[in-house]
Amino acid sequence: MSVQILEANGKPAFAVLPIDEYRRLLDLAEDAIDADALRRAAKRYASGKLETIPAESVDRLLAGESPIRVWREHRGLSAAGLAERVGVTPAHISKLETGKGEPSISLLRKLASVLDVEIDSLVGGVE
């Protein structure tokens, strides 16, 4: 690596290097950050603190399917079972899942709690 050190007041202040070397160093730094993130995720997964989501569920969410329905089915709940746990009728859950109804903030909190997801996952797509 060819680096030129520039001084200010007699002390090293800047390092100048060819752009190709700079880009290579950036790539190495990004790879190190990615590897660290992967190690941390693997550790959280091994400890049971990181949930994985089947690709099919992610694909359904990305395709615009109702997040409430996708998460309900992912959790193995029927519409009636979810309705009972959040205190509404199965017909209300059906309306929410078909986009014919809007949940209140209070209901969203209950749904998120029962489905064990963040509220954003129910209204904003994939989490």
N, CA, C and O atoms as a GROMACS GRO file, in nm:
protein
  508
    1MET      N    1   0.085  -0.116   0.000
    1MET     CA    2   0.000   0.000   0.000
    1MET      C    3   0.090   0.123   0.000
    1MET      O    4   0.185   0.133   0.077
    2SER      N    5   0.057   0.215  -0.087
    2SER     CA    6   0.137   0.338  -0.092
    2SER      C    7   0.056   0.452  -0.032
    2SER      O    8  -0.044   0.496  -0.088
    3VAL      N    9   0.101   0.497   0.084
    3VAL     CA   10   0.031   0.602   0.157
    3VAL      C   11   0.124   0.720   0.176
    3VAL      O   12   0.242   0.704   0.206
    4GLN      N   13   0.070   0.837   0.158
    4GLN     CA   14   0.148   0.958   0.184
    4GLN      C   15   0.089   1.021   0.309
    4GLN      O   16  -0.032   1.046   0.316
    5ILE      N   17   0.173   1.047   0.408
    5ILE     CA   18   0.131   1.109   0.533
    5ILE      C   19   0.155   1.259   0.524
    5ILE      O   20   0.266   1.303   0.493
    6LEU      N   21   0.051   1.335   0.550
    6LEU     CA   22   0.061   1.481   0.553
    6LEU      C   23   0.060   1.527   0.698
    6LEU      O   24  -0.017   1.476   0.780
    7GLU      N   25   0.145   1.622   0.727
    7GLU     CA   26   0.157   1.669   0.865
    7GLU      C   27   0.097   1.808   0.880
    7GLU      O   28   0.088   1.886   0.785
    8ALA      N   29   0.056   1.836   1.001
    8ALA     CA   30   0.011   1.970   1.040
    8ALA      C   31   0.077   1.999   1.174
    8ALA      O   32   0.065   1.920   1.268
    9ASN      N   33   0.144   2.108   1.182
    9ASN     CA   34   0.216   2.144   1.305
    9ASN      C   35   0.316   2.036   1.346
    9ASN      O   36   0.336   2.011   1.465
   10GLY      N   37   0.377   1.972   1.248
   10GLY     CA   38   0.479   1.872   1.276
   10GLY      C   39   0.426   1.737   1.320
   10GLY      O   40   0.504   1.651   1.360
   11LYS      N   41   0.294   1.716   1.315
   11LYS     CA   42   0.235   1.588   1.356
   11LYS      C   43   0.154   1.530   1.240
   11LYS      O   44   0.096   1.605   1.162
   12PRO      N   45   0.151   1.396   1.229
   12PRO     CA   46   0.070   1.335   1.123
   12PRO      C   47  -0.076   1.379   1.136
   12PRO      O   48  -0.136   1.370   1.244
   13ALA      N   49  -0.132   1.428   1.025
   13ALA     CA   50  -0.270   1.477   1.027
   13ALA      C   51  -0.359   1.406   0.925
   13ALA      O   52  -0.478   1.387   0.949
   14PHE      N   53  -0.303   1.367   0.811
   14PHE     CA   54  -0.382   1.304   0.706
   14PHE      C   55  -0.301   1.193   0.641
   14PHE      O   56  -0.178   1.197   0.635
   15ALA      N   57  -0.374   1.093   0.592
   15ALA     CA   58  -0.312   0.987   0.514
   15ALA      C   59  -0.376   0.992   0.375
   15ALA      O   60  -0.498   0.986   0.363
   16VAL      N   61  -0.294   1.002   0.273
   16VAL     CA   62  -0.343   1.007   0.136
   16VAL      C   63  -0.302   0.877   0.068
   16VAL      O   64  -0.186   0.836   0.076
   17LEU      N   65  -0.398   0.812   0.001
   17LEU     CA   66  -0.367   0.688  -0.067
   17LEU      C   67  -0.441   0.683  -0.200
   17LEU      O   68  -0.541   0.753  -0.217
   18PRO      N   69  -0.393   0.602  -0.292
   18PRO     CA   70  -0.459   0.592  -0.423
   18PRO      C   71  -0.604   0.545  -0.407
   18PRO      O   72  -0.636   0.467  -0.317
   19ILE      N   73  -0.691   0.594  -0.494
   19ILE     CA   74  -0.834   0.566  -0.485
   19ILE      C   75  -0.865   0.417  -0.488
   19ILE      O   76  -0.954   0.371  -0.417
   20ASP      N   77  -0.792   0.340  -0.569
   20ASP     CA   78  -0.816   0.196  -0.575
   20ASP      C   79  -0.789   0.130  -0.440
   20ASP      O   80  -0.862   0.041  -0.397
   21GLU      N   81  -0.683   0.174  -0.372
   21GLU     CA   82  -0.653   0.119  -0.240
   21GLU      C   83  -0.758   0.163  -0.138
   21GLU      O   84  -0.796   0.086  -0.051
   22TYR      N   85  -0.803   0.287  -0.151
   22TYR     CA   86  -0.908   0.338  -0.063
   22TYR      C   87  -1.035   0.253  -0.079
   22TYR      O   88  -1.096   0.214   0.020
   23ARG      N   89  -1.074   0.225  -0.202
   23ARG     CA   90  -1.195   0.145  -0.229
   23ARG      C   91  -1.179   0.002  -0.175
   23ARG      O   92  -1.273  -0.056  -0.122
   24ARG      N   93  -1.058  -0.053  -0.191
   24ARG     CA   94  -1.032  -0.188  -0.139
   24ARG      C   95  -1.047  -0.190   0.013
   24ARG      O   96  -1.104  -0.284   0.069
   25LEU      N   97  -0.995  -0.086   0.080
   25LEU     CA   98  -1.009  -0.077   0.225
   25LEU      C   99  -1.155  -0.062   0.267
   25LEU      O  100  -1.198  -0.120   0.367
   26LEU      N  101  -1.231   0.016   0.190
   26LEU     CA  102  -1.375   0.029   0.219
   26LEU      C  103  -1.445  -0.106   0.206
   26LEU      O  104  -1.527  -0.142   0.291
   27ASP      N  105  -1.412  -0.179   0.100
   27ASP     CA  106  -1.472  -0.312   0.082
   27ASP      C  107  -1.438  -0.404   0.198
   27ASP      O  108  -1.525  -0.476   0.248
   28LEU      N  109  -1.313  -0.402   0.242
   28LEU     CA  110  -1.272  -0.485   0.355
   28LEU      C  111  -1.346  -0.445   0.483
   28LEU      O  112  -1.389  -0.531   0.560
   29ALA      N  113  -1.362  -0.315   0.504
   29ALA     CA  114  -1.433  -0.268   0.624
   29ALA      C  115  -1.579  -0.311   0.619
   29ALA      O  116  -1.634  -0.355   0.720
   30GLU      N  117  -1.643  -0.298   0.501
   30GLU     CA  118  -1.783  -0.340   0.488
   30GLU      C  119  -1.797  -0.491   0.508
   30GLU      O  120  -1.892  -0.536   0.572
   31ASP      N  121  -1.703  -0.568   0.456
   31ASP     CA  122  -1.705  -0.713   0.477
   31ASP      C  123  -1.693  -0.747   0.625
   31ASP      O  124  -1.761  -0.837   0.674
   32ALA      N  125  -1.607  -0.675   0.697
   32ALA     CA  126  -1.590  -0.699   0.840
   32ALA      C  127  -1.718  -0.665   0.916
   32ALA      O  128  -1.756  -0.737   1.008
   33ILE      N  129  -1.785  -0.556   0.878
   33ILE     CA  130  -1.911  -0.519   0.943
   33ILE      C  131  -2.017  -0.625   0.916
   33ILE      O  132  -2.090  -0.665   1.007
   34ASP      N  133  -2.026  -0.672   0.791
   34ASP     CA  134  -2.122  -0.776   0.756
   34ASP      C  135  -2.094  -0.906   0.832
   34ASP      O  136  -2.187  -0.970   0.881
   35ALA      N  137  -1.968  -0.944   0.841
   35ALA     CA  138  -1.931  -1.066   0.912
   35ALA      C  139  -1.966  -1.055   1.060
   35ALA      O  140  -2.012  -1.152   1.120
   36ASP      N  141  -1.944  -0.938   1.119
   36ASP     CA  142  -1.978  -0.918   1.259
   36ASP      C  143  -2.129  -0.928   1.279
   36ASP      O  144  -2.175  -0.989   1.376
   37ALA      N  145  -2.207  -0.867   1.190
   37ALA     CA  146  -2.353  -0.874   1.199
   37ALA      C  147  -2.400  -1.019   1.188
   37ALA      O  148  -2.492  -1.060   1.259
   38LEU      N  149  -2.339  -1.094   1.098
   38LEU     CA  150  -2.375  -1.235   1.082
   38LEU      C  151  -2.343  -1.315   1.206
   38LEU      O  152  -2.423  -1.398   1.249
   39ARG      N  153  -2.226  -1.290   1.266
   39ARG     CA  154  -2.189  -1.360   1.390
   39ARG      C  155  -2.289  -1.329   1.502
   39ARG      O  156  -2.331  -1.418   1.575
   40ARG      N  157  -2.326  -1.200   1.514
   40ARG     CA  158  -2.421  -1.162   1.619
   40ARG      C  159  -2.558  -1.225   1.595
   40ARG      O  160  -2.623  -1.270   1.690
   41ALA      N  161  -2.603  -1.228   1.469
   41ALA     CA  162  -2.732  -1.290   1.437
   41ALA      C  163  -2.728  -1.440   1.466
   41ALA      O  164  -2.824  -1.495   1.520
   42ALA      N  165  -2.619  -1.506   1.430
   42ALA     CA  166  -2.607  -1.650   1.456
   42ALA      C  167  -2.610  -1.677   1.607
   42ALA      O  168  -2.670  -1.775   1.651
   43LYS      N  169  -2.547  -1.592   1.682
   43LYS     CA  170  -2.546  -1.607   1.828
   43LYS      C  171  -2.688  -1.589   1.885
   43LYS      O  172  -2.731  -1.665   1.971
   44ARG      N  173  -2.760  -1.485   1.836
   44ARG     CA  174  -2.897  -1.462   1.883
   44ARG      C  175  -2.987  -1.578   1.841
   44ARG      O  176  -3.074  -1.619   1.917
   45TYR      N  177  -2.968  -1.629   1.721
   45TYR     CA  178  -3.048  -1.742   1.674
   45TYR      C  179  -3.022  -1.865   1.760
   45TYR      O  180  -3.116  -1.934   1.800
   46ALA      N  181  -2.896  -1.893   1.787
   46ALA     CA  182  -2.860  -2.010   1.868
   46ALA      C  183  -2.917  -2.000   2.009
   46ALA      O  184  -2.949  -2.102   2.071
   47SER      N  185  -2.929  -1.877   2.059
   47SER     CA  186  -2.981  -1.860   2.195
   47SER      C  187  -3.133  -1.854   2.198
   47SER      O  188  -3.193  -1.843   2.305
   48GLY      N  189  -3.197  -1.861   2.081
   48GLY     CA  190  -3.342  -1.856   2.075
   48GLY      C  191  -3.398  -1.715   2.077
   48GLY      O  192  -3.519  -1.697   2.089
   49LYS      N  193  -3.313  -1.613   2.066
   49LYS     CA  194  -3.358  -1.474   2.071
   49LYS      C  195  -3.388  -1.416   1.933
   49LYS      O  196  -3.431  -1.301   1.922
   50LEU      N  197  -3.365  -1.492   1.829
   50LEU     CA  198  -3.389  -1.444   1.693
   50LEU      C  199  -3.482  -1.541   1.623
   50LEU      O  200  -3.452  -1.659   1.609
   51GLU      N  201  -3.595  -1.490   1.580
   51GLU     CA  202  -3.691  -1.573   1.510
   51GLU      C  203  -3.665  -1.567   1.360
   51GLU      O  204  -3.636  -1.461   1.304
   52THR      N  205  -3.675  -1.680   1.297
   52THR     CA  206  -3.667  -1.683   1.151
   52THR      C  207  -3.810  -1.698   1.097
   52THR      O  208  -3.897  -1.754   1.164
   53ILE      N  209  -3.830  -1.649   0.978
   53ILE     CA  210  -3.962  -1.651   0.916
   53ILE      C  211  -3.949  -1.727   0.785
   53ILE      O  212  -3.858  -1.699   0.707
   54PRO      N  213  -4.037  -1.823   0.760
   54PRO     CA  214  -4.028  -1.898   0.635
   54PRO      C  215  -4.036  -1.806   0.513
   54PRO      O  216  -4.107  -1.706   0.514
   55ALA      N  217  -3.962  -1.841   0.410
   55ALA     CA  218  -3.961  -1.761   0.287
   55ALA      C  219  -4.102  -1.745   0.231
   55ALA      O  220  -4.135  -1.640   0.175
   56GLU      N  221  -4.184  -1.847   0.245
   56GLU     CA  222  -4.322  -1.839   0.195
   56GLU      C  223  -4.398  -1.725   0.263
   56GLU      O  224  -4.472  -1.651   0.196
   57SER      N  225  -4.380  -1.709   0.393
   57SER     CA  226  -4.447  -1.600   0.465
   57SER      C  227  -4.394  -1.465   0.419
   57SER      O  228  -4.471  -1.371   0.399
   58VAL      N  229  -4.265  -1.455   0.403
   58VAL     CA  230  -4.205  -1.330   0.356
   58VAL      C  231  -4.256  -1.297   0.216
   58VAL      O  232  -4.290  -1.182   0.188
   59ASP      N  233  -4.261  -1.397   0.129
   59ASP     CA  234  -4.309  -1.375  -0.007
   59ASP      C  235  -4.454  -1.326  -0.005
   59ASP      O  236  -4.490  -1.238  -0.083
   60ARG      N  237  -4.536  -1.383   0.082
   60ARG     CA  238  -4.676  -1.341   0.092
   60ARG      C  239  -4.685  -1.196   0.138
   60ARG      O  240  -4.766  -1.119   0.086
   61LEU      N  241  -4.604  -1.158   0.236
   61LEU     CA  242  -4.603  -1.020   0.283
   61LEU      C  243  -4.558  -0.925   0.173
   61LEU      O  244  -4.618  -0.819   0.151
   62LEU      N  245  -4.452  -0.963   0.104
   62LEU     CA  246  -4.400  -0.879  -0.004
   62LEU      C  247  -4.499  -0.866  -0.120
   62LEU      O  248  -4.500  -0.765  -0.191
   63ALA      N  249  -4.581  -0.967  -0.138
   63ALA     CA  250  -4.682  -0.964  -0.244
   63ALA      C  251  -4.804  -0.881  -0.204
   63ALA      O  252  -4.894  -0.861  -0.285
   64GLY      N  253  -4.805  -0.832  -0.080
   64GLY     CA  254  -4.914  -0.745  -0.037
   64GLY      C  255  -5.027  -0.814   0.036
   64GLY      O  256  -5.130  -0.752   0.062
   65GLU      N  257  -5.010  -0.940   0.069
   65GLU     CA  258  -5.114  -1.010   0.144
   65GLU      C  259  -5.127  -0.950   0.284
   65GLU      O  260  -5.032  -0.891   0.336
   66SER      N  261  -5.242  -0.964   0.342
   66SER     CA  262  -5.270  -0.908   0.474
   66SER      C  263  -5.167  -0.957   0.577
   66SER      O  264  -5.155  -1.077   0.600
   67PRO      N  265  -5.094  -0.863   0.638
   67PRO     CA  266  -4.998  -0.904   0.742
   67PRO      C  267  -5.066  -0.975   0.858
   67PRO      O  268  -5.008  -1.066   0.917
   68ILE      N  269  -5.187  -0.934   0.891
   68ILE     CA  270  -5.258  -1.001   1.002
   68ILE      C  271  -5.281  -1.147   0.967
   68ILE      O  272  -5.258  -1.235   1.050
   69ARG      N  273  -5.326  -1.175   0.845
   69ARG     CA  274  -5.350  -1.314   0.803
   69ARG      C  275  -5.219  -1.393   0.799
   69ARG      O  276  -5.212  -1.506   0.848
   70VAL      N  277  -5.117  -1.334   0.739
   70VAL     CA  278  -4.989  -1.406   0.727
   70VAL      C  279  -4.934  -1.441   0.865
   70VAL      O  280  -4.895  -1.555   0.890
   71TRP      N  281  -4.930  -1.342   0.956
   71TRP     CA  282  -4.878  -1.369   1.090
   71TRP      C  283  -4.968  -1.464   1.167
   71TRP      O  284  -4.918  -1.549   1.242
   72ARG      N  285  -5.101  -1.453   1.152
   72ARG     CA  286  -5.194  -1.543   1.220
   72ARG      C  287  -5.167  -1.687   1.176
   72ARG      O  288  -5.156  -1.777   1.260
   73GLU      N  289  -5.156  -1.707   1.046
   73GLU     CA  290  -5.132  -1.843   0.996
   73GLU      C  291  -4.993  -1.892   1.035
   73GLU      O  292  -4.975  -2.009   1.066
   74HIS      N  293  -4.895  -1.802   1.033
   74HIS     CA  294  -4.760  -1.839   1.075
   74HIS      C  295  -4.759  -1.886   1.220
   74HIS      O  296  -4.685  -1.978   1.256
   75ARG      N  297  -4.841  -1.825   1.303
   75ARG     CA  298  -4.850  -1.862   1.445
   75ARG      C  299  -4.943  -1.982   1.468
   75ARG      O  300  -4.958  -2.028   1.581
   76GLY      N  301  -5.005  -2.032   1.361
   76GLY     CA  302  -5.090  -2.150   1.373
   76GLY      C  303  -5.225  -2.121   1.437
   76GLY      O  304  -5.285  -2.209   1.498
   77LEU      N  305  -5.273  -1.999   1.422
   77LEU     CA  306  -5.403  -1.962   1.480
   77LEU      C  307  -5.511  -1.958   1.372
   77LEU      O  308  -5.485  -1.919   1.258
   78SER      N  309  -5.630  -1.998   1.409
   78SER     CA  310  -5.745  -1.978   1.321
   78SER      C  311  -5.794  -1.836   1.341
   78SER      O  312  -5.758  -1.770   1.439
   79ALA      N  313  -5.876  -1.789   1.249
   79ALA     CA  314  -5.934  -1.656   1.264
   79ALA      C  315  -6.018  -1.650   1.392
   79ALA      O  316  -6.015  -1.550   1.464
   80ALA      N  317  -6.092  -1.757   1.419
   80ALA     CA  318  -6.175  -1.761   1.540
   80ALA      C  319  -6.088  -1.758   1.666
   80ALA      O  320  -6.121  -1.692   1.764
   81GLY      N  321  -5.976  -1.831   1.661
   81GLY     CA  322  -5.886  -1.833   1.777
   81GLY      C  323  -5.823  -1.698   1.803
   81GLY      O  324  -5.812  -1.655   1.918
   82LEU      N  325  -5.781  -1.630   1.696
   82LEU     CA  326  -5.725  -1.496   1.712
   82LEU      C  327  -5.831  -1.400   1.764
   82LEU      O  328  -5.806  -1.320   1.854
   83ALA      N  329  -5.951  -1.409   1.705
   83ALA     CA  330  -6.060  -1.320   1.747
   83ALA      C  331  -6.088  -1.336   1.896
   83ALA      O  332  -6.104  -1.237   1.967
   84GLU      N  333  -6.094  -1.459   1.941
   84GLU     CA  334  -6.122  -1.484   2.084
   84GLU      C  335  -6.013  -1.424   2.172
   84GLU      O  336  -6.042  -1.366   2.277
   85ARG      N  337  -5.889  -1.439   2.131
   85ARG     CA  338  -5.778  -1.391   2.213
   85ARG      C  339  -5.768  -1.240   2.219
   85ARG      O  340  -5.716  -1.185   2.316
   86VAL      N  341  -5.818  -1.170   2.115
   86VAL     CA  342  -5.811  -1.023   2.117
   86VAL      C  343  -5.945  -0.959   2.149
   86VAL      O  344  -5.955  -0.837   2.160
   87GLY      N  345  -6.049  -1.041   2.165
   87GLY     CA  346  -6.178  -0.988   2.209
   87GLY      C  347  -6.265  -0.927   2.100
   87GLY      O  348  -6.338  -0.831   2.125
   88VAL      N  349  -6.257  -0.983   1.980
   88VAL     CA  350  -6.345  -0.939   1.871
   88VAL      C  351  -6.409  -1.063   1.809
   88VAL      O  352  -6.381  -1.175   1.850
   89THR      N  353  -6.494  -1.042   1.711
   89THR     CA  354  -6.559  -1.154   1.643
   89THR      C  355  -6.471  -1.205   1.528
   89THR      O  356  -6.388  -1.131   1.476
   90PRO      N  357  -6.490  -1.330   1.491
   90PRO     CA  358  -6.419  -1.381   1.374
   90PRO      C  359  -6.450  -1.298   1.249
   90PRO      O  360  -6.363  -1.281   1.162
   91ALA      N  361  -6.571  -1.247   1.238
   91ALA     CA  362  -6.608  -1.164   1.123
   91ALA      C  363  -6.523  -1.036   1.121
   91ALA      O  364  -6.486  -0.988   1.014
   92HIS      N  365  -6.493  -0.982   1.238
   92HIS     CA  366  -6.410  -0.862   1.245
   92HIS      C  367  -6.268  -0.893   1.195
   92HIS      O  368  -6.208  -0.815   1.121
   93ILE      N  369  -6.215  -1.006   1.237
   93ILE     CA  370  -6.082  -1.048   1.189
   93ILE      C  371  -6.085  -1.064   1.037
   93ILE      O  372  -5.992  -1.022   0.968
   94SER      N  373  -6.191  -1.124   0.986
   94SER     CA  374  -6.205  -1.142   0.841
   94SER      C  375  -6.205  -1.007   0.769
   94SER      O  376  -6.140  -0.992   0.666
   95LYS      N  377  -6.277  -0.909   0.824
   95LYS     CA  378  -6.279  -0.776   0.763
   95LYS      C  379  -6.140  -0.714   0.761
   95LYS      O  380  -6.100  -0.652   0.662
   96LEU      N  381  -6.066  -0.731   0.870
   96LEU     CA  382  -5.931  -0.675   0.877
   96LEU      C  383  -5.839  -0.743   0.774
   96LEU      O  384  -5.759  -0.677   0.708
   97GLU      N  385  -5.853  -0.874   0.763
   97GLU     CA  386  -5.765  -0.949   0.672
   97GLU      C  387  -5.798  -0.925   0.525
   97GLU      O  388  -5.712  -0.942   0.438
   98THR      N  389  -5.921  -0.886   0.497
   98THR     CA  390  -5.958  -0.860   0.358
   98THR      C  391  -5.949  -0.712   0.323
   98THR      O  392  -5.979  -0.672   0.211
   99GLY      N  393  -5.907  -0.631   0.420
   99GLY     CA  394  -5.893  -0.488   0.395
   99GLY      C  395  -6.022  -0.410   0.398
   99GLY      O  396  -6.026  -0.294   0.356
  100LYS      N  397  -6.129  -0.473   0.447
  100LYS     CA  398  -6.260  -0.406   0.452
  100LYS      C  399  -6.282  -0.336   0.585
  100LYS      O  400  -6.387  -0.275   0.608
  101GLY      N  401  -6.183  -0.344   0.672
  101GLY     CA  402  -6.194  -0.278   0.802
  101GLY      C  403  -6.058  -0.228   0.846
  101GLY      O  404  -5.955  -0.281   0.805
  102GLU      N  405  -6.059  -0.125   0.929
  102GLU     CA  406  -5.936  -0.069   0.984
  102GLU      C  407  -5.932  -0.095   1.134
  102GLU      O  408  -6.027  -0.061   1.204
  103PRO      N  409  -5.825  -0.154   1.184
  103PRO     CA  410  -5.817  -0.178   1.329
  103PRO      C  411  -5.786  -0.049   1.403
  103PRO      O  412  -5.716   0.038   1.352
  104SER      N  413  -5.840  -0.038   1.522
  104SER     CA  414  -5.804   0.074   1.609
  104SER      C  415  -5.662   0.051   1.661
  104SER      O  416  -5.608  -0.059   1.651
  105ILE      N  417  -5.604   0.154   1.716
  105ILE     CA  418  -5.471   0.140   1.775
  105ILE      C  419  -5.475   0.038   1.889
  105ILE      O  420  -5.384  -0.043   1.904
  106SER      N  421  -5.580   0.043   1.966
  106SER     CA  422  -5.595  -0.051   2.078
  106SER      C  423  -5.599  -0.195   2.027
  106SER      O  424  -5.533  -0.283   2.083
  107LEU      N  425  -5.676  -0.219   1.920
  107LEU     CA  426  -5.683  -0.354   1.864
  107LEU      C  427  -5.550  -0.394   1.802
  107LEU      O  428  -5.508  -0.509   1.814
  108LEU      N  429  -5.483  -0.300   1.735
  108LEU     CA  430  -5.351  -0.331   1.679
  108LEU      C  431  -5.255  -0.375   1.789
  108LEU      O  432  -5.178  -0.470   1.770
  109ARG      N  433  -5.259  -0.308   1.903
  109ARG     CA  434  -5.171  -0.348   2.014
  109ARG      C  435  -5.202  -0.490   2.060
  109ARG      O  436  -5.111  -0.569   2.086
  110LYS      N  437  -5.331  -0.523   2.070
  110LYS     CA  438  -5.370  -0.658   2.111
  110LYS      C  439  -5.325  -0.761   2.008
  110LYS      O  440  -5.271  -0.866   2.042
  111LEU      N  441  -5.350  -0.729   1.880
  111LEU     CA  442  -5.310  -0.822   1.774
  111LEU      C  443  -5.159  -0.844   1.775
  111LEU      O  444  -5.111  -0.957   1.766
  112ALA      N  445  -5.084  -0.735   1.788
  112ALA     CA  446  -4.938  -0.746   1.790
  112ALA      C  447  -4.892  -0.831   1.908
  112ALA      O  448  -4.800  -0.912   1.895
  113SER      N  449  -4.956  -0.812   2.022
  113SER     CA  450  -4.918  -0.889   2.141
  113SER      C  451  -4.946  -1.038   2.122
  113SER      O  452  -4.860  -1.122   2.148
  114VAL      N  453  -5.066  -1.070   2.076
  114VAL     CA  454  -5.104  -1.210   2.055
  114VAL      C  455  -5.019  -1.275   1.947
  114VAL      O  456  -4.979  -1.390   1.960
  115LEU      N  457  -4.991  -1.200   1.840
  115LEU     CA  458  -4.913  -1.255   1.729
  115LEU      C  459  -4.762  -1.246   1.754
  115LEU      O  460  -4.683  -1.296   1.674
  116ASP      N  461  -4.724  -1.182   1.863
  116ASP     CA  462  -4.584  -1.168   1.903
  116ASP      C  463  -4.501  -1.101   1.793
  116ASP      O  464  -4.397  -1.151   1.752
  117VAL      N  465  -4.552  -0.984   1.748
  117VAL     CA  466  -4.482  -0.904   1.649
  117VAL      C  467  -4.494  -0.757   1.689
  117VAL      O  468  -4.575  -0.722   1.775
  118GLU      N  469  -4.414  -0.673   1.627
  118GLU     CA  470  -4.426  -0.529   1.645
  118GLU      C  471  -4.548  -0.480   1.567
  118GLU      O  472  -4.584  -0.540   1.465
  119ILE      N  473  -4.610  -0.374   1.614
  119ILE     CA  474  -4.725  -0.318   1.543
  119ILE      C  475  -4.689  -0.288   1.398
  119ILE      O  476  -4.770  -0.311   1.307
  120ASP      N  477  -4.569  -0.236   1.376
  120ASP     CA  478  -4.526  -0.204   1.239
  120ASP      C  479  -4.535  -0.323   1.145
  120ASP      O  480  -4.557  -0.306   1.025
  121SER      N  481  -4.519  -0.443   1.199
  121SER     CA  482  -4.526  -0.562   1.116
  121SER      C  483  -4.667  -0.590   1.068
  121SER      O  484  -4.686  -0.664   0.972
  122LEU      N  485  -4.764  -0.532   1.135
  122LEU     CA  486  -4.904  -0.553   1.097
  122LEU      C  487  -4.956  -0.446   1.002
  122LEU      O  488  -5.055  -0.467   0.933
  123VAL      N  489  -4.890  -0.332   1.000
  123VAL     CA  490  -4.938  -0.223   0.915
  123VAL      C  491  -4.837  -0.178   0.811
  123VAL      O  492  -4.873  -0.108   0.716
  124GLY      N  493  -4.711  -0.216   0.828
  124GLY     CA  494  -4.609  -0.162   0.739
  124GLY      C  495  -4.534  -0.263   0.658
  124GLY      O  496  -4.431  -0.228   0.600
  125GLY      N  497  -4.579  -0.384   0.650
  125GLY     CA  498  -4.507  -0.483   0.568
  125GLY      C  499  -4.415  -0.570   0.650
  125GLY      O  500  -4.439  -0.594   0.768
  126VAL      N  501  -4.310  -0.618   0.586
  126VAL     CA  502  -4.217  -0.713   0.646
  126VAL      C  503  -4.134  -0.646   0.753
  126VAL      O  504  -4.086  -0.534   0.734
  127GLU      N  505  -4.116  -0.715   0.866
  127GLU     CA  506  -4.033  -0.664   0.976
  127GLU      C  507  -3.904  -0.740   0.983
  127GLU      O  508  -3.820  -0.713   1.069
   0.00000   0.00000   0.00000
